[in-house]
Amino acid sequence: MAAALMLAASAIVSATRAGAQVTPAPFRVLRVCSDPNNLPYSNEKQEGFENRIAELVARELNAELRYTWWAQRRGYIRNTIRAGLCDVYIGMPTGLDMLLLTRPYYRSTYAFVTRRAGPHIASFDDPRLKRLRVGVQIIGDDYANAPPADALAHRGIVKNVRGYSVIGDYHEPNPPSRIVRAVANGEVDVAVVWGPLAGYFARRSPVPLRVVPVSPEVDVPYLPFVFDIGMAVRRGDTALRDSLDAVLVRRQRDIDRILASYGVPRADTPAAVGLATH
């Protein structure tokens, strides 16, 4: 999901849409498009929170769960759901207009990740960011697709910023997690990381880390750091979309418990949005 979010972020205005209470249509097979090496979201061992949510949805729809494994890179949507290889993404930003989106089932935020013994950073306006080594997530080499990098550049914070690809080397497990490891091993002093990735890997770090939601939530003129996440199907596939919406309404509390167990910071829960520290 991290790559999907980054690919879509520059064009997204987060929005919610009320889902109708409907009786799900019967589906024999739920074909899910999923990344094989991208915890905390998914992997081939089906250990991610999107795997667990997919299992829940398949049970609710009385459908067999099948995966199409494809790394989230440019062309991911074209080569999977648009090619007819699968029918649904379990996690997708709700402002992406090339697909048909469900109601959002969680809302998360970018977060500052630091060592517990290091600086407590909570705002892009913190003057210490001008001298600290700062890590940001990127797709390309120009930082154009990363909202945190744009926010830092807007404040003249450029020379001390280091980019970490959300794609990475697929010979390694969960390549996007490298940015969190960079904080733990002292490669950078602070990193700005999409919340689910930050929360999950901070909990598992051998070095105690602090995760703090970024502030402000929306930078000027309009640069959001908080996004609604739903499920996505092909445009026109309203039967599947409506059935998924009905499941999300009925099983939201169970989904919330899954997200909490993976340390996903929730922008809609004010108690420090589930800070992942230890």
N, C-alpha and C positions, 0 to 999 in steps of 0.2 A: 504493500500500500504506500510506503514512503515514496517510492519512485513515481507512482501514479499521482500522488499529491503534488510532488515537485513539478511534474510535467504539466499539471493543470493549474498550479497556484497563480500564475500570472494572469489567467483569464477568469478566475473564479470570484464570484460574489456569493458568499455563503448564504443559503436560503433553506427554509424548512417548508414542508408542504404536508398538510394533514392527510394521513392515510385513511382510506375508507374501511369500515368494518365489513369485510366480506367473507364468504365461505370459500376456502381455498379450492381451486380446481384440482382434480387428481393429476399428479405427475408421476410417471413411471420411473423416470431418471432425472436427477438433479445434476447437471453437468457444470462443474465449477471451474473457472479459470483461476489458476493459482501459481504462485512463485514457489519453486522447489527448494529455495535456499535463502529464506528471508524471515527468520524469526525477529520479532515476536509474532509476526502475522501468519506465516505458513512455512512449511517445508514438506519434503517428501515423506518424512516420518509422521506427518500430520500432528505436529506438536504445538502449532501456533494457535493463537486465540481465534483467528479466522477459520482454522480447521475445526475447532470446537463449535463455533457458531454454525458452520456449514453442517456439521453433524446434527445439531439441534434442529435446524431448518428442514433437513431431509427427513428427520423423524416426524416432524409436524406435517409435512406434505405427504408422508407415507411413500417416499420415493427412495430409490437406490442412489447413493452418493457416488459420483465418479468425478475424477479430477483430470483436467488438462494442465500439465505442468509446463510453464513457460516463464523464463526470466523477465522481470519487469524492466524493459529497456524501451527506447524509442521504437515505435511500431508494435508495441505490446497489444494494444487494442485491435489494430488492423489484422494482426496475425493470429488472434485467438477468437474473440467473440464475433468479430466481423467476418472472419473466415469460416464461421460455422462450427468451430471445434468445441465450443462450450457456450453456455447460456447465461451465466451469472458471475459477477465479481462480488465477493463478500464485503470488500471494503473499497469505497470510491468516494471522492469529494462530491458533494451534492450539487455543485454548480457546473459540473461538466456537461455541456449541452449535446455532445455527440452520442450520448447514451441516454436511456430512460432510467431515471433514478427512483429509488424508494424513498420513503420518509427517512430522516436520519435516525440512527440508533445509538450514536454517541457523538460527542463534540469534544475535541481535544485541542491542545495548544502547543506551540513551540515552547521550549523551556531552556533556561540556562543550567548547564551542568558544570559543577565545580567539585573539587575535593572538599570533603567535610572540613578539613583543616585549612582550606584556602579561603579566598574572598567570597563573601556572600553578595552575589550580583542578582538584581531583580529587575533592572531597567536598562533599556538601550541608552538612556541618558546618564548612566553612571559614568563619571569622568575617568574611572580606573580602566574602562575599556579602551581608552586611548593608549595605554601603555602595557596592558596585559596581552599575552599571546592568545588569540581568539580563533577557535575553530568553527567553521560553518559547513553545512551540507550543500553540495553543488551537483549539477549534472554535467555541464560543460566546463570550460576553462574561464568563462567570462563572468560567472556569478549571476547571470541574468535571470535565472530561474529560481533563485533562492531568496525569499522575502527577507530573512535575517541579514543576508549579505547586502541587500538593497538598503535596509535600515541602517546598517553600519556605515555604508558608503555615504549615505545622506548626511551622516554626522562627521564625515571626514576620517572615518576609521577604516583604513585600507591596508597600509603597509604591514601592520601587525596581524593581519587576518590570513588564515590558512584554510584552504578548501579540502573537503573530504567527500569523495564521490558517493552518491547513494546507489551506484551500480557496483563498482568495485570488481575485485578479482573473484570469479565464481569457483576458483580452485580452493578458496578459503570458505569456512562456514560463516554464513550471515555477514557478508562483506560490509553492509552499511553500519554495522556495530563498531567499526574501527574508530569512528569519531569519539565514542564514549571511552574506548580503551585509551585513546590519546590523552584524555583528561586524567585517567587513572595512572598512566605511566609518566605523566609530567611533560608530555610533548607539547601540550597547550595548557594554559591556565584556566580557560573557560571555553565551553562550546555551546552553541545554540543548536538544539536538536529537536526534531519533531517528537512530541510527547510520548507516544507509545514506545518508540525506540529508546528514548531516554529513560523512561520509567523501568522498562524491563531489564535493560543491561546495567543500569545503576544498581538495581537490587542484587545483581549477580557479580558485581565487581569485587575483587579481593581488597581493593582500597575503598574505604567509605566515601561515598559521593553524596552530593546535595543536588536536588532537582527543584528548580524554582520557575514557575510560569513566567514568561516574558511580560514585560510591561512597556508601553501600552499594548492592549489587545489589537488595536488598529492604529497604524502609524499614518501620518499625513503624507501626501494628500489622500490616498486610500491604499493601504498596504496591510491586509489582515494577517494575523498570526494565529487565529483561532478558526477552525474549520469544522463544519458538520460532515459526518461520514455516514453514508448509507450503503445500500447494495445497488448494483447496476445491471441492467439487461439491455438487449438490443432495442433500439427505438421501434415502437410498434408492438412490442411483446407485452401488451398491457395485462394479459391474463396472468403471466408469471409475476409481473410487477405487483399486481393487486394481491396475489396470494402471498408474496413475500411481505407486503405491508401488513397483511392480517396476522402473519406469524410474529412480526416485530411488535405489534400491539399486544398480542397475547403473552409473549414470552420476554418482554423487555426486562423484567426483574432478573430472569435467569441470565440474560445477556449481560446485564450490569454486573452480576456476580462473576461471570467469566472475565470481563474486562478488569475488574478489581483484582482478580487473582493473578493477572499478568502485569499489574502495576501501571495500568494505563491512566495517565492524568486526565481528569475530566473537567473541562471548562465549565460545566454546568453544576459542579459540586464545589461550593465555596470553601470547604475545609481544606485549604491549601491544595486543592484539586488532586488529592491522592499523591502527595509527594513521595517519591521513591528514594528513600535514603536508608542507610543502615550504619 
